[in-house]
Amino acid sequence: MRICIAAVVALTLTACGENVADSADDCSAEIFAASSLSSALTDMTDELSTESGCDITYKFGSSGSLAASIEAGATPDLFVSSGTTSVDAAGLDVKSSSPIVESSLAIITSTGSAAATELTTVTDLLQTKWKLGLCVTTAPCGDLADAVLANAGDMFGEQFDFGRDALADTEAINASDLLTKVEMGELDVVLGYASSCAGRSDLTCTVIPADFEGRRLGEKAIYFVTPVSDSPQVTRLLAYITSVKFSERLVNDFGFEALVK
């Protein structure tokens, strides 16, 4: 009798084990993330997969366009955005969002170019010989660029009051697209995230200081992670993405900045 019971138990355990394995093989998690995080998250795919126990897939774009997709019915597991405006636009609960890291806005040029040598301050952007690119206003990088130009207008007067329409030669749909334009020589300079220059000898980033002569000038993006589904893998991913270990990886290896507490 004991042998029969043991056999039944053994068979039951084996069957359960096979179901768990099959379930793990089928497990996947989709992350919608701001394009400025694409290099970092792609490089960290293996560790994200290990932490969640699932295959990881991504959709990158401007936070605004990704929010529109979610609001229209897309169902990723997580949304990693620049700022929380897009979280609200996606119809998600901002209270469920957690801040991860920051990135300052910077003047970005191609290393070795004349622009890299001569463009070192915001006022240098007034020289019309430079082809300047900005993100569209619906992307967080564009909204932050407008804020910097407005701050410069308050600080330096009428010379910046005409805004992006007079300054920008080209607009890009997101931070990655903007960076590509300066990489390919289509633009001399762009206002983008300083984290874009991490590990890039071909790019020169000059961070726009937060304050200049006691007045606000620079701006920062704060990145947030927001759950879209309540699956077990989301719980595991959130625990890792909101951990000190994850933020330190972004700061130490990908040029982001630690949150100012």
N, C-alpha and C positions, 0 to 999 in steps of 0.2 A: 504493500500500500504506500509506503513511504517513497519507494522508487517511482511509482506512478505519479505521485504528487510532484516529486522533483522534476520528472520529465515534463509534466505539464507546465510547471513554473519556468523551466529552462526554455521551452518552446515559446512561451508568452514573452519572456524577456528578449529572446532573439527577434521575435516579430516586432516588438516595440523598438528595438535598436535599429532595425531596418527602416522603420517608418521615420525615425528621427534623422537618419542619414539621408533618406530620400528627400525629406523636408528641407534639410540644410542645402542639398544640391540645388533645389528649386528656389532657394531664397534669393531675393534681389532687393536692392534699395536704390531709388532714384533721387538724386539731389539736383535741384534747380539752384544755380549759384551765379552771382555777379561775375562778369567776364574777367574782372581784375583779379579774381581768385583762381582762374583756370590753371595757370602754371603750378601753383602750390597744391591745389586739390588733386590734379592729375598725378603729380609726383607722389602724393600721399595715398594713392588709391589702395595699395596693398595693406597699409596699416588700418585704413578705414574698413576694409573688408575683413581684416582679422578681428577688429573690435566689434563689428556688427554680426560677424558670422555669415555675411551675405556678399554676393557680387554687387559692386557699386557701378552705377551708370550716372552720367551727368547730362545736364542741358545748361549751357552757359549763354549769357546774354546780358543786356542791361537789366538792372533790377526792375525798372518800369515795365519793360516788355515781358519779362517773366511773370510779373504780378498780373499783367493783363491775361496771360495764358491761364494762370491759376483761377482767376476770377471767371474765365470763360469755361472752366470745367476740367482743366488739366489737374492731375492728381499725383504730384511727386510725393515723396516721403518727407523731405526736408526742403526748406527754402532758406538759402544763405544770401542775404541781401546787404547792400550798402544803404544804411539808414533804415528807418521804420516806415517812412511814407509809403513805400511799395508794399509793405506788409499789410497796412491798412487798405491799400488799393486792391490787394488780392482777396480781401474779405476775411483775412485771418485775424486772430486775436493778438494784438500787440503785446498784451500782458504775458503771453506765452513766449515772447521773444527774449533771447539772452544775448548780451553783447559779447564779442569775442576779442577783436583787435581793432586797431585804428590804422589809417594811412593818411599822411599829409598830402595836400596838393603841391605840385612841384612844376617848375619850368623844365621841360624835357626836350633835349636836342640830340642830334647825332654827334657822337664823340669825334673830335678832329675837325668839325665844320666851323665855319666862321661864326655861326650862330652860337655854338658852344662856348666860344671865346668871348663874344660880345654881349650875349644875353645873360645877365647875371641878376637882374632885379626886375620887378614888375614894371617899373617905368620904362625899361628898355623895350617893352612890347609896343610902345608908341611909335617906334621907328617903322615906317611903312614899308621898308625894304624887306621885312621878314614876312614869310607866309605862315600865318598862325592858324592852328586848328583847335577847335573846342568840341566837346561832346554836345549833342543836342540837349535842349533844356529839359526834356522828359527823362533823361538819364541822370543819376545822381552826380556823376562827374561833371555834367554840364551845369547842373544847379549849383554845385560848389564853385565852379569857375565864375559863374555870374555873381556869386556872393563875394569872391575875391575882387572882381572888377568893381562891384559896388563899394566895397571897403576902400579900394584904391581911390575911387571917386570922392569919398568922404575925406580921405587923407590928402590927396594931391590936387583936388579941385576939378575944375571943368574939363580938364584934358581927358578924364576917363568917363565923363557923363554920357557919352554917346553909346557906350556899351558894346555888346558883342557884334551887332550888325556892322559897325564900322571897323572893328578890329579883326574879326575872324574871316579868313579866306575860305575855310571849309568847316563843315560840321560832320561829326561821326556819330554813329548810332550807339556806340558803347566805348568803354575805355580801351579794349583790345583793338578795335577797329581804328581808333585814334592813333594808337601807338604804331600800328602797321604803316600808317601814312608817313610818319616821320622816319621809320625804318627804311622805307622804299624811296625816300628823298622827295616825296610829293609835297611835304611841308618842312619848313625850317624849324618850327617849334610848336609844341602843344602844351596845354595845361592838363596834366594828368596826375596819376597817383605816384608818389615817390617809391612805393614798393615795386613799381614796374622796372626799376633800374637794378634791383637786386641781382647780383651775379651777371650783369650785362655790361661788358667792357665797351660795347658799341653805342651805348647810350650815356648821356650825361644828365643827371638830375640836380637841379638846384631847388631845394625845399624853400617854399615861400614862408617866411617866419610868421608865427602866429601873431606876434605884436611887432610894431615898428614905431619907435619913439613914443611908446606908451599908448598906442592906438591899435585896434584890431586890424589885421591885414590877412593873414593866412587862414585856411579852413581845413578841416579834417573830415574824412569819412569814418564812421563807426560801423563795423560789420556786425550783423545780427544773424543768429540762427533761429528759425521758427519751425516747429513741427507742423506738418500738414496732415499726416495720418497718425494713428495711435498704435501702430504695429509694434511688436516686441523689438524688431530691429531698429526702429526709430528711438526707442527708449535707450538702447545700447549706444547708438550713434550719438545721441544727445549727451549722454554721460561723458563720452570721449571728447566731442567737439567743444564742450564747455569746460573741459579740464585744463589745468595749468600746463600739462604736458603738451596739449595741442596748440595752445596759444604761444608757448615758448618755441615750438617748431616753426610757426609762422613768423615769429619775430626774429629768431636766430638764423633761419635758413632762407626766408623769402622776403625780408625787408619790411615787414609790417611793424607796427609800433604797439607796445603794450598799452592796455587801457589805462587812462589817467583816473585814479580813484580819489 
